Amino acid sequence: KWDHIFYTGNGSIGRVVMEAAAKNLTPMTLELGGKSPVLIDSTAKLDAAVNRIFYAKNLNCGQICIAPDYVMVHEAVADEFIKKFVGQIQKSYGASAKDHEHWGKIINGRHCERLRRLIETSCGEVVCGGLDEIDVEARHVPLTVIKNPDMASPVMNEEVFGPVLPIVIVKDMQEGIRVVREKERPLALYIFSEDQKFVEHVLSTCTSGGACVNSCLEQIAANKELPFGG
């Protein structure tokens, strides 16, 4: 019997671990990932948003618990955001990132297949990357952007934990907030906006383990004294 169990991972395995711990009344701490959303309204500075989301999604090929999982972007700036984001991918890796020295590997073949399934079943428009570039043997999955996936598809309901970025275009940011609130509480929440009232509204209505405004990942680096957890 263990004195305490600390589990880091996804909610599905977390439930299994918690059930096993309960049999011995072993106390435990769960640090769960989940679907960390990005909200981009019509006032956002897009160049900054693209650079910071791109960096965060690239880090370890998206295999970190607080990586941006999906983007909800206002229709007024959606096309420009997508164009700039795809342009940043091409600028960084050229025609293919497979043999690029700065593009990493997926942890194993099983997760490559999992990511393949998320792309295959998305029912959205693959803007860049995609199935043709996946090489399971080499553990390579390209940074893939999916425009307007089906909200009921696995990619919008399972934690991505990899280099796949669904982008959902919304007519009203309240729609984006509604989606965030309907899903399980995320470990991280990212907001890109120059409208302080909108930012405060999101922070006051959406619960998350941590949040960052006009940047990504800095919520765990800005102050080492702050606790981290979902």
VEXKOL-945287 format. One line per 10 residues: number of its first residue (from 1); for each residue x negated, y, z of N, C-alpha, C. Coordinates in nm, 4 decimals. Layout:
N
NUM) X Y Z X Y Z X Y Z ~ ...;
//
This chain:
230
1) -0.0842 -0.1199 0.0000 0.0000 0.0000 0.0000 -0.0870 0.1240 0.0000 ~ -0.0542 0.2171 -0.0870 -0.1294 0.3419 -0.0953 -0.0683 0.4456 -0.0002 ~ -0.1539 0.5370 0.0477 -0.1037 0.6437 0.1356 -0.0245 0.7479 0.0560 ~ -0.0697 0.7738 -0.0665 -0.0029 0.8748 -0.1493 -0.0373 0.8469 -0.2949 ~ 0.0589 0.8656 -0.3823 0.0365 0.8474 -0.5259 0.0539 0.9813 -0.5951 ~ -0.0428 1.0181 -0.6765 -0.0335 1.1400 -0.7579 -0.0318 1.0964 -0.9028 ~ 0.0761 1.1283 -0.9733 0.0900 1.0871 -1.1125 0.0971 1.2079 -1.2051 ~ 0.0147 1.2056 -1.3094 0.0187 1.3069 -1.4145 0.0576 1.2384 -1.5444 ~ 0.1612 1.2871 -1.6105 0.2022 1.2252 -1.7357 0.3423 1.2681 -1.7750 ~ 0.4110 1.1814 -1.8496 0.5448 1.2167 -1.8957 0.6526 1.1652 -1.8012;
11) 0.7734 1.2143 -1.8218 0.8831 1.1808 -1.7322 0.9235 1.0349 -1.7358 ~ 0.9144 0.9706 -1.8528 0.9564 0.8309 -1.8650 0.8727 0.7400 -1.7761 ~ 0.7405 0.7537 -1.7844 0.6524 0.6719 -1.7008 0.6608 0.7192 -1.5557 ~ 0.6854 0.8486 -1.5369 0.7009 0.9009 -1.4003 0.8131 0.8313 -1.3260 ~ 0.9225 0.8032 -1.3950 1.0359 0.7330 -1.3325 0.9961 0.5914 -1.2915 ~ 0.9161 0.5255 -1.3757 0.8704 0.3899 -1.3444 0.7814 0.3911 -1.2202 ~ 0.6882 0.4869 -1.2170 0.5966 0.4967 -1.1034 0.6732 0.5295 -0.9758 ~ 0.7696 0.6224 -0.9858 0.8463 0.6600 -0.8672 0.9298 0.5424 -0.8155 ~ 0.9867 0.4655 -0.9065 1.0656 0.3493 -0.8656 0.9784 0.2477 -0.7907 ~ 0.8568 0.2257 -0.8425 0.7652 0.1322 -0.7768 0.7223 0.1844 -0.6397;
21) 0.6982 0.3157 -0.6312 0.6570 0.3747 -0.5035 0.7686 0.3678 -0.4006 ~ 0.8935 0.3816 -0.4482 1.0075 0.3818 -0.3560 1.0227 0.2490 -0.2829 ~ 0.9808 0.1394 -0.3454 0.9943 0.0076 -0.2835 0.9136 -0.0033 -0.1546 ~ 0.8047 0.0756 -0.1477 0.7206 0.0761 -0.0273 0.7273 0.2081 0.0483 ~ 0.8238 0.2923 0.0090 0.8381 0.4251 0.0691 0.7065 0.5025 0.0668 ~ 0.6341 0.4873 -0.0446 0.5069 0.5585 -0.0595 0.5319 0.6984 -0.1125 ~ 0.4884 0.8001 -0.0406 0.5093 0.9373 -0.0892 0.4297 0.9608 -0.2169 ~ 0.4826 1.0480 -0.3029 0.4113 1.0729 -0.4267 0.4336 1.2147 -0.4775 ~ 0.3434 1.2564 -0.5636 0.3510 1.3861 -0.6295 0.3516 1.3628 -0.7799 ~ 0.4453 1.4261 -0.8489 0.4557 1.4136 -0.9931 0.4137 1.5443 -1.0600;
31) 0.3200 1.5346 -1.1529 0.2830 1.6503 -1.2351 0.3199 1.6110 -1.3776 ~ 0.4388 1.6550 -1.4209 0.4939 1.6097 -1.5473 0.4790 1.7153 -1.6568 ~ 0.4612 1.6703 -1.7789 0.4465 1.7618 -1.8920 0.5817 1.8088 -1.9408 ~ 0.6317 1.7471 -2.0455 0.7608 1.7873 -2.0989 0.7465 1.8765 -2.2199 ~ 0.8574 1.9400 -2.2570 0.8598 2.0196 -2.3786 0.8450 2.1676 -2.3444 ~ 0.7233 2.2172 -2.3505 0.6959 2.3568 -2.3160 0.7299 2.4471 -2.4341 ~ 0.8329 2.5307 -2.4207 0.8800 2.6109 -2.5342 0.8047 2.7425 -2.5513 ~ 0.8138 2.7939 -2.6741 0.7649 2.9278 -2.7059 0.8837 3.0070 -2.7595 ~ 0.9083 3.1239 -2.7030 1.0131 3.2135 -2.7507 0.9486 3.3354 -2.8146 ~ 0.9829 3.3629 -2.9408 0.9274 3.4772 -3.0126 1.0434 3.5632 -3.0617;
41) 1.0553 3.6842 -3.0084 1.1657 3.7700 -3.0521 1.1200 3.8632 -3.1643 ~ 1.2094 3.9482 -3.2087 1.1819 4.0321 -3.3259 1.0827 4.1440 -3.2984 ~ 1.0512 4.1693 -3.1712 0.9567 4.2772 -3.1386 0.8137 4.2262 -3.1196 ~ 0.7943 4.0970 -3.1272 0.6638 4.0377 -3.0962 0.5555 4.0830 -3.1942 ~ 0.4334 4.0948 -3.1436 0.3171 4.1220 -3.2282 0.2729 3.9876 -3.2867 ~ 0.3033 3.9673 -3.4132 0.2897 3.8345 -3.4732 0.1459 3.7870 -3.4866 ~ 0.0535 3.8775 -3.5158 -0.0855 3.8342 -3.5291 -0.1361 3.7765 -3.3966 ~ -0.1024 3.8434 -3.2876 -0.1427 3.7941 -3.1563 -0.0736 3.6620 -3.1252 ~ 0.0551 3.6546 -3.1574 0.1309 3.5317 -3.1311 0.0718 3.4146 -3.2089 ~ 0.0431 3.4354 -3.3363 -0.0136 3.3286 -3.4192 -0.1475 3.2815 -3.3637;
51) -0.2367 3.3750 -3.3344 -0.3702 3.3382 -3.2866 -0.3646 3.2606 -3.1555 ~ -0.2790 3.3041 -3.0653 -0.2770 3.2421 -2.9326 -0.2038 3.1085 -2.9317 ~ -0.0959 3.0981 -3.0078 -0.0262 2.9695 -3.0180 -0.1133 2.8698 -3.0943 ~ -0.1799 2.9167 -3.1990 -0.2690 2.8305 -3.2766 -0.3799 2.7744 -3.1882 ~ -0.4409 2.8600 -3.1096 -0.5482 2.8143 -3.0199 -0.4964 2.7099 -2.9218 ~ -0.3828 2.7381 -2.8600 -0.3293 2.6483 -2.7589 -0.2871 2.5144 -2.8172 ~ -0.2332 2.5158 -2.9384 -0.1893 2.3910 -3.0019 -0.3074 2.3114 -3.0555 ~ -0.4170 2.3784 -3.0868 -0.5370 2.3110 -3.1358 -0.6176 2.2452 -3.0255 ~ -0.6099 2.2996 -2.9059 -0.6932 2.2504 -2.7964 -0.6680 2.1018 -2.7743 ~ -0.7724 2.0219 -2.7927 -0.7637 1.8760 -2.7798 -0.6534 1.8184 -2.8694;
61) -0.6332 1.8795 -2.9846 -0.5298 1.8361 -3.0809 -0.3911 1.8337 -3.0178 ~ -0.3652 1.9290 -2.9310 -0.2327 1.9370 -2.8696 -0.2099 1.8370 -2.7580 ~ -0.3128 1.7634 -2.7210 -0.2987 1.6592 -2.6194 -0.3313 1.7130 -2.4794 ~ -0.2595 1.8164 -2.4411 -0.2688 1.8696 -2.3055 -0.1268 1.8946 -2.2560 ~ -0.1086 1.8875 -2.1264 0.0270 1.8884 -2.0710 0.0984 2.0214 -2.0858 ~ 0.0251 2.1306 -2.1038 0.0888 2.2621 -2.1164 0.0757 2.3193 -2.2574 ~ 0.0490 2.2325 -2.3545 0.0431 2.2786 -2.4932 0.1809 2.3263 -2.5389 ~ 0.1872 2.4305 -2.6212 0.3173 2.4691 -2.6783 0.3787 2.3503 -2.7513 ~ 0.5025 2.3169 -2.7170 0.5663 2.1973 -2.7731 0.6536 2.2313 -2.8933 ~ 0.7277 2.3393 -2.8840 0.8114 2.3834 -2.9957 0.8303 2.5336 -2.9868;
71) 0.8653 2.5951 -3.1006 0.8812 2.7407 -3.1100 1.0248 2.7741 -3.1471 ~ 1.0823 2.8716 -3.0764 1.2115 2.9296 -3.1134 1.1829 3.0740 -3.1543 ~ 1.2020 3.1060 -3.2823 1.1633 3.2370 -3.3334 1.2828 3.3059 -3.3977 ~ 1.2938 3.4371 -3.3747 1.4035 3.5158 -3.4302 1.3927 3.5200 -3.5823 ~ 1.5073 3.5105 -3.6490 1.5106 3.5026 -3.7951 1.4480 3.6244 -3.8632 ~ 1.4474 3.7393 -3.7948 1.3932 3.8605 -3.8561 1.2425 3.8504 -3.8805 ~ 1.1738 3.7682 -3.8031 1.0274 3.7570 -3.8162 0.9829 3.6137 -3.8448 ~ 1.0771 3.5232 -3.8634 1.0440 3.3810 -3.8759 0.9557 3.3507 -3.9969 ~ 0.9945 3.3995 -4.1130 0.9181 3.3685 -4.2343 0.7761 3.4222 -4.2247 ~ 0.7627 3.5427 -4.1725 0.6292 3.6026 -4.1598 0.5456 3.5237 -4.0597;
81) 0.6069 3.4832 -3.9482 0.5337 3.4053 -3.8480 0.4839 3.2734 -3.9079 ~ 0.5712 3.2026 -3.9775 0.5338 3.0737 -4.0360 0.4231 3.0921 -4.1399 ~ 0.4363 3.1945 -4.2240 0.3343 3.2207 -4.3262 0.1980 3.2481 -4.2620 ~ 0.1981 3.3286 -4.1573 0.0725 3.3614 -4.0894 0.0151 3.2394 -4.0177 ~ 0.1026 3.1581 -3.9584 0.0543 3.0409 -3.8842 -0.0080 2.9390 -3.9798 ~ 0.0592 2.9124 -4.0902 0.0045 2.8201 -4.1904 -0.1248 2.8769 -4.2487 ~ -0.1289 3.0082 -4.2694 -0.2499 3.0718 -4.3189 -0.3660 3.0550 -4.2232 ~ -0.3376 3.0598 -4.0927 -0.4426 3.0413 -3.9924 -0.4962 2.8980 -3.9959 ~ -0.4078 2.8017 -4.0169 -0.4508 2.6624 -4.0291 -0.5446 2.6459 -4.1473 ~ -0.5044 2.7009 -4.2616 -0.5846 2.6882 -4.3829 -0.7173 2.7622 -4.3702;
91) -0.7139 2.8769 -4.3052 -0.8370 2.9539 -4.2842 -0.9347 2.8769 -4.1961 ~ -0.8824 2.8066 -4.0964 -0.9673 2.7371 -4.0002 -1.0195 2.6034 -4.0527 ~ -0.9361 2.5310 -4.1284 -0.9720 2.3944 -4.1673 -0.9754 2.3689 -4.3173 ~ -0.9379 2.4660 -4.3971 -0.9379 2.4451 -4.5408 -0.8256 2.3525 -4.5836 ~ -0.8487 2.2766 -4.6898 -0.7451 2.1890 -4.7447 -0.7123 2.0735 -4.6519 ~ -0.8101 2.0279 -4.5730 -0.7877 1.9154 -4.4813 -0.8805 1.9262 -4.3621 ~ -0.8243 1.8948 -4.2435 -0.9047 1.9002 -4.1210 -0.9665 1.7660 -4.0869 ~ -0.9402 1.6632 -4.1664 -0.9789 1.5267 -4.1299 -1.1264 1.5127 -4.0969 ~ -1.2109 1.5700 -4.1780 -1.3556 1.5559 -4.1556 -1.4182 1.6827 -4.0986 ~ -1.3323 1.7717 -4.0509 -1.3843 1.8977 -3.9968 -1.4435 1.8741 -3.8581;
101) -1.5586 1.9339 -3.8336 -1.6300 1.9102 -3.7078 -1.5551 1.9611 -3.5852 ~ -1.4617 2.0542 -3.6055 -1.3897 2.1112 -3.4916 -1.2488 2.0538 -3.4746 ~ -1.2152 1.9514 -3.5521 -1.0840 1.8868 -3.5351 -1.1049 1.7496 -3.4722 ~ -1.0341 1.7246 -3.3634 -1.0565 1.6025 -3.2873 -0.9711 1.4850 -3.3314 ~ -0.9648 1.3853 -3.2439 -0.8928 1.2615 -3.2711 -0.7753 1.2452 -3.1747 ~ -0.6757 1.1695 -3.2190 -0.5681 1.1284 -3.1305 -0.6207 1.0147 -3.0435 ~ -0.5748 1.0042 -2.9213 -0.6350 0.9148 -2.8227 -0.6380 0.7690 -2.8675 ~ -0.5340 0.7221 -2.9362 -0.5358 0.5833 -2.9848 -0.4352 0.5673 -3.0998 ~ -0.4375 0.4494 -3.1604 -0.3514 0.4227 -3.2747 -0.2039 0.4257 -3.2406 ~ -0.1694 0.3809 -3.1206 -0.0284 0.3803 -3.0799 0.0291 0.5201 -3.0804;
111) -0.0494 0.6168 -3.0332 0.0007 0.7539 -3.0313 0.0019 0.8157 -3.1710 ~ -0.0868 0.7694 -3.2596 -0.0784 0.8138 -3.3997 0.0535 0.7687 -3.4600 ~ 0.0915 0.6444 -3.4330 0.2181 0.5925 -3.4842 0.3366 0.6662 -3.4223 ~ 0.3241 0.7006 -3.2945 0.4307 0.7755 -3.2272 0.4495 0.9114 -3.2936 ~ 0.3387 0.9789 -3.3233 0.3465 1.1099 -3.3884 0.3998 1.0977 -3.5304 ~ 0.3628 0.9895 -3.5987 0.4163 0.9644 -3.7318 0.5694 0.9533 -3.7267 ~ 0.6179 0.8809 -3.6245 0.7628 0.8628 -3.6102 0.8316 0.9963 -3.5835 ~ 0.7700 1.0822 -3.5031 0.8300 1.2124 -3.4752 0.8449 1.2951 -3.6029 ~ 0.7446 1.2875 -3.6897 0.7510 1.3621 -3.8153 0.8549 1.3001 -3.9087 ~ 0.8525 1.1673 -3.9201 0.9430 1.0968 -4.0112 1.0893 1.1211 -3.9795;
121) 1.1207 1.1297 -3.8525 1.2610 1.1379 -3.8096 1.3069 1.2795 -3.7792 ~ 1.2238 1.3789 -3.8117 1.2560 1.5168 -3.7730 1.3714 1.5764 -3.8525 ~ 1.3890 1.5305 -3.9759 1.4920 1.5859 -4.0660 1.4709 1.7347 -4.0929 ~ 1.3477 1.7820 -4.0756 1.3167 1.9216 -4.1035 1.2243 1.9329 -4.2238 ~ 1.1909 2.0554 -4.2591 1.0998 2.0810 -4.3712 0.9554 2.0828 -4.3212 ~ 0.8742 1.9918 -4.3722 0.7324 1.9897 -4.3349 0.6612 2.0968 -4.4164 ~ 0.6168 2.2012 -4.3491 0.5567 2.3170 -4.4164 0.4095 2.2930 -4.4454 ~ 0.3408 2.2235 -4.3557 0.2008 2.1875 -4.3792 0.1682 2.0631 -4.2979 ~ 0.0596 1.9967 -4.3366 0.0268 1.8707 -4.2710 0.1189 1.7614 -4.3209 ~ 0.1652 1.6770 -4.2292 0.2636 1.5767 -4.2672 0.2109 1.4356 -4.2762;
131) 0.2987 1.3465 -4.3212 0.2728 1.2024 -4.3182 0.1573 1.1604 -4.4076 ~ 0.1430 1.2219 -4.5239 0.0419 1.1771 -4.6204 -0.1001 1.1905 -4.5672 ~ -0.1197 1.2802 -4.4729 -0.2553 1.3037 -4.4219 -0.2878 1.2217 -4.2973 ~ -0.1915 1.1481 -4.2450 -0.2163 1.0685 -4.1254 -0.3006 0.9464 -4.1594 ~ -0.4042 0.9224 -4.0797 -0.4905 0.8044 -4.0942 -0.5010 0.7390 -3.9573 ~ -0.4207 0.6358 -3.9360 -0.4147 0.5719 -3.8040 -0.5492 0.5107 -3.7669 ~ -0.6142 0.4459 -3.8624 -0.7431 0.3817 -3.8342 -0.8472 0.4829 -3.7879 ~ -0.8441 0.6012 -3.8483 -0.9381 0.7074 -3.8097 -0.8859 0.7908 -3.6930 ~ -0.7654 0.7593 -3.6485 -0.6966 0.8325 -3.5408 -0.6831 0.9811 -3.5743 ~ -0.6494 1.0061 -3.7005 -0.6340 1.1434 -3.7475 -0.4877 1.1766 -3.7748;
141) -0.4423 1.2834 -3.7127 -0.3118 1.3421 -3.7426 -0.3344 1.4910 -3.7653 ~ -0.2952 1.5440 -3.8791 -0.3185 1.6857 -3.9066 -0.2246 1.7744 -3.8258 ~ -0.2632 1.8991 -3.8104 -0.1733 1.9963 -3.7492 -0.0545 2.0141 -3.8428 ~ 0.0607 1.9703 -3.7986 0.1797 1.9640 -3.8827 0.2858 2.0612 -3.8323 ~ 0.3345 2.1445 -3.9216 0.4401 2.2405 -3.8891 0.5704 2.1931 -3.9522 ~ 0.6745 2.1810 -3.8694 0.8051 2.1371 -3.9171 0.9056 2.2490 -3.8955 ~ 0.9642 2.2971 -4.0043 1.0609 2.4074 -3.9984 1.2027 2.3518 -3.9822 ~ 1.2713 2.4034 -3.8836 1.4117 2.3694 -3.8559 1.4405 2.2189 -3.8510 ~ 1.3760 2.1477 -3.7595 1.4089 2.0060 -3.7422 1.5495 1.9911 -3.6849 ~ 1.6063 1.8725 -3.6990 1.7355 1.8426 -3.6385 1.7204 1.8505 -3.4864;
151) 1.8078 1.9262 -3.4215 1.7971 1.9441 -3.2769 1.8192 1.8132 -3.2011 ~ 1.8809 1.7156 -3.2662 1.9027 1.5860 -3.2017 1.7904 1.4870 -3.2310 ~ 1.6937 1.5249 -3.3120 1.5852 1.4348 -3.3506 1.4873 1.4157 -3.2354 ~ 1.4106 1.3061 -3.2367 1.3136 1.2808 -3.1295 1.2118 1.3921 -3.1092 ~ 1.1698 1.4583 -3.2189 1.0667 1.5610 -3.2041 1.1163 1.6795 -3.1218 ~ 1.2492 1.6970 -3.1138 1.3046 1.8051 -3.0337 1.3531 1.7580 -2.8965 ~ 1.3300 1.6306 -2.8663 1.3772 1.5794 -2.7374 1.2720 1.5010 -2.6599 ~ 1.1657 1.4592 -2.7263 1.0557 1.3916 -2.6594 0.9358 1.4851 -2.6542 ~ 0.8518 1.4686 -2.5515 0.7304 1.5487 -2.5454 0.6412 1.5126 -2.6642 ~ 0.5964 1.6128 -2.7397 0.5165 1.5873 -2.8590 0.3771 1.5371 -2.8224;
161) 0.3073 1.6080 -2.7360 0.1719 1.5728 -2.6917 0.0830 1.5366 -2.8109 ~ 0.0725 1.6298 -2.9021 -0.0085 1.6101 -3.0212 0.0066 1.7277 -3.1149 ~ -0.0588 1.7234 -3.2304 -0.0642 1.8392 -3.3210 0.0557 1.8512 -3.4147 ~ 0.1738 1.8435 -3.3597 0.2968 1.8614 -3.4369 0.3744 1.9762 -3.3741 ~ 0.4070 2.0775 -3.4539 0.4743 2.1964 -3.4014 0.6077 2.2199 -3.4723 ~ 0.7194 2.1861 -3.4082 0.8504 2.2204 -3.4638 0.8770 2.3697 -3.4453 ~ 0.9299 2.4336 -3.5487 0.9654 2.5754 -3.5422 1.1136 2.5879 -3.5751 ~ 1.1900 2.6373 -3.4801 1.3341 2.6522 -3.4962 1.3668 2.7999 -3.5120 ~ 1.4353 2.8344 -3.6197 1.4727 2.9733 -3.6457 1.6099 3.0005 -3.5852 ~ 1.6195 3.1072 -3.5071 1.7458 3.1404 -3.4406 1.7917 3.2805 -3.4819;
171) 1.9229 3.2986 -3.4874 1.9791 3.4293 -3.5214 1.9801 3.5228 -3.4014 ~ 1.9842 3.4644 -3.2834 1.9939 3.5406 -3.1594 1.9054 3.4724 -3.0561 ~ 1.8240 3.5483 -2.9838 1.7346 3.4884 -2.8854 1.8102 3.4236 -2.7701 ~ 1.9373 3.4615 -2.7525 2.0179 3.3943 -2.6509 2.0355 3.2467 -2.6862 ~ 2.0353 3.2183 -2.8147 2.0421 3.0788 -2.8586 1.9164 3.0040 -2.8151 ~ 1.8027 3.0702 -2.8297 1.6773 3.0096 -2.7852 1.6757 2.9855 -2.6356 ~ 1.7238 3.0825 -2.5602 1.7293 3.0682 -2.4153 1.8221 2.9529 -2.3772 ~ 1.9333 2.9423 -2.4479 2.0283 2.8337 -2.4193 1.9625 2.6971 -2.4389 ~ 1.8854 2.6830 -2.5461 1.8168 2.5565 -2.5728 1.7187 2.5237 -2.4612 ~ 1.6422 2.6217 -2.4196 1.5450 2.6003 -2.3121 1.6155 2.5570 -2.1841;
181) 1.7257 2.6221 -2.1517 1.7974 2.5925 -2.0282 1.8657 2.4557 -2.0319 ~ 1.9030 2.4104 -2.1509 1.9713 2.2815 -2.1619 1.8754 2.1639 -2.1493 ~ 1.7488 2.1858 -2.1784 1.6507 2.0782 -2.1689 1.5956 2.0701 -2.0265 ~ 1.5236 1.9610 -1.9974 1.4612 1.9483 -1.8664 1.3620 2.0621 -1.8458 ~ 1.3440 2.1003 -1.7210 1.2559 2.2129 -1.6901 1.1142 2.1870 -1.7404 ~ 1.0601 2.2778 -1.8205 0.9261 2.2571 -1.8778 0.8154 2.2906 -1.7782 ~ 0.6994 2.2348 -1.8043 0.5835 2.2658 -1.7213 0.5321 2.4066 -1.7516 ~ 0.5486 2.4502 -1.8764 0.5035 2.5836 -1.9156 0.6076 2.6490 -2.0069 ~ 0.6121 2.7808 -2.0020 0.7027 2.8601 -2.0853 0.6248 2.9791 -2.1391 ~ 0.6300 2.9982 -2.2712 0.5550 3.1062 -2.3347 0.6508 3.2028 -2.4046;
191) 0.6342 3.3319 -2.3775 0.7216 3.4355 -2.4310 0.6366 3.5368 -2.5068 ~ 0.6758 3.5648 -2.6314 0.6082 3.6687 -2.7086 0.7107 3.7755 -2.7428 ~ 0.6931 3.8923 -2.6825 0.7884 4.0018 -2.6997 0.7281 4.1308 -2.6474 ~ 0.7698 4.2433 -2.7072 0.7332 4.3751 -2.6569 0.8517 4.4392 -2.5853 ~ 0.9588 4.3644 -2.5694 1.0803 4.4120 -2.5033 1.0793 4.3637 -2.3584 ~ 1.0489 4.4530 -2.2677 1.0338 4.4139 -2.1281 1.1632 4.3592 -2.0688 ~ 1.2757 4.4138 -2.1113 1.4039 4.3649 -2.0608 1.4271 4.2197 -2.1030 ~ 1.3909 4.1892 -2.2263 1.4049 4.0519 -2.2741 1.3134 3.9585 -2.1953 ~ 1.1907 4.0003 -2.1747 1.0947 3.9185 -2.0991 1.1477 3.8910 -1.9591 ~ 1.1941 3.9944 -1.8919 1.2453 3.9780 -1.7557 1.3695 3.8890 -1.7545;
201) 1.4510 3.9015 -1.8582 1.5715 3.8179 -1.8661 1.5335 3.6704 -1.8793 ~ 1.4358 3.6413 -1.9644 1.3921 3.5023 -1.9818 1.3342 3.4488 -1.8511 ~ 1.2480 3.5261 -1.7886 1.1830 3.4805 -1.6654 1.2828 3.4596 -1.5521 ~ 1.3906 3.5356 -1.5532 1.4886 3.5251 -1.4453 1.5934 3.4170 -1.4702 ~ 1.6054 3.3708 -1.5949 1.7095 3.2719 -1.6265 1.6543 3.1346 -1.6635 ~ 1.5262 3.1255 -1.6981 1.4659 2.9975 -1.7375 1.3632 2.9544 -1.6327 ~ 1.3821 2.8371 -1.5789 1.2908 2.7835 -1.4780 1.1816 2.7012 -1.5437 ~ 1.0567 2.7224 -1.5013 0.9443 2.6453 -1.5548 0.8349 2.6365 -1.4492 ~ 0.7434 2.5422 -1.4692 0.6333 2.5282 -1.3745 0.5430 2.6498 -1.3732 ~ 0.5259 2.7111 -1.4883 0.4469 2.8327 -1.5015 0.4919 2.9045 -1.6276;
211) 0.4607 3.0324 -1.6376 0.5020 3.1079 -1.7557 0.3926 3.2061 -1.7941 ~ 0.3892 3.2401 -1.9210 0.2884 3.3317 -1.9719 0.3537 3.4238 -2.0745 ~ 0.3265 3.5531 -2.0671 0.3851 3.6513 -2.1572 0.2788 3.7018 -2.2540 ~ 0.3083 3.6881 -2.3818 0.2204 3.7333 -2.4898 0.0834 3.6658 -2.4881 ~ 0.0800 3.5442 -2.4402 -0.0409 3.4637 -2.4439 -0.0036 3.3192 -2.4148 ~ -0.1022 3.2314 -2.4191 -0.0804 3.0899 -2.3873 -0.1941 3.0388 -2.2983 ~ -0.1616 2.9521 -2.2097 -0.2555 2.8803 -2.1222 -0.3137 2.9654 -2.0093 ~ -0.3042 3.0969 -2.0196 -0.3698 3.1813 -1.9201 -0.3080 3.1692 -1.7819 ~ -0.1864 3.1150 -1.7742 -0.1227 3.1039 -1.6428 -0.1989 3.0107 -1.5496 ~ -0.2820 2.9214 -1.6051 -0.3588 2.8324 -1.5176 -0.5012 2.8813 -1.4959;
221) -0.5398 2.9869 -1.5679 -0.6776 3.0353 -1.5579 -0.6884 3.1730 -1.4949 ~ -0.5788 3.2482 -1.4955 -0.5864 3.3876 -1.4513 -0.6117 3.4010 -1.3024 ~ -0.5566 3.3110 -1.2241 -0.5729 3.3199 -1.0791 -0.5846 3.1797 -1.0217 ~ -0.7054 3.1416 -0.9835 -0.7307 3.0062 -0.9352 -0.6650 2.9800 -0.8001 ~ -0.6166 3.0852 -0.7337 -0.5537 3.0678 -0.6042 -0.4064 3.0284 -0.6164 ~ -0.3475 3.0489 -0.7355 -0.2069 3.0158 -0.7529 -0.1888 2.8651 -0.7696 ~ -0.0825 2.8079 -0.7125 -0.0588 2.6640 -0.7288 -0.0159 2.6320 -0.8710 ~ -0.0417 2.5104 -0.9134 -0.0038 2.4659 -1.0476 0.0882 2.3461 -1.0358 ~ 0.2033 2.3535 -1.0988 0.2934 2.2391 -1.0915 0.4289 2.2726 -1.1511 ~ 0.4995 2.1677 -1.1910 0.6302 2.1859 -1.2518 0.7417 2.1725 -1.1510;
//
